[in-house]
């Protein structure tokens, strides 16, 4: 691996005078830092990344990345369609005619905010469609995953999956 220590030490980097990359100790969104819009500011301590979002010196937005290491509690709180629920929650099963037609996962027993719900449709006693709705921790709908199941002679022959990001 190449050693680039002090190979090119500069306080900032300009990209065609249209934007730049800056390094510093301040929070530019509260302290203010003059730079062209779309510039990046790397804060050293704590390690944070900001992007200039407007003409005012304080118009910097912190960029959240999924690449940062998560501690155990933060990881436990994650919830997406492909991440198994591992946080404390309350799961509600709704039955119609003796069949489960909906599974709703709430943040807790107060049922204030949904995390996920799955709606299940049956044809001739077999599941023909599932609609999964994924919510954030505040109860806002994030995405809808619909699966339509086709059967021939009772055997699944295809599954058509559609994902809609809201």
PETA-V74250 format. One line per field, one symbol per residue. psi: psi as a letter, one per 30 degrees, with the letter a starting at -180 (. if undefined). Layout:
BEGIN
psi=???
END
This chain:
BEGIN
psi=kkjgkgeijkflkkjhgfllklkafljffefkkkllkglkkjkejljlklkkfafkfgikkkjklffkkkleeeeefkjlfgjkkflklkkkkkkkhgkjfkjkjleaffhekkekkkkkkkkhgkkfkkjkkkllfggkkelkjkkkkkkjhfkkfljkkkkkk.
END
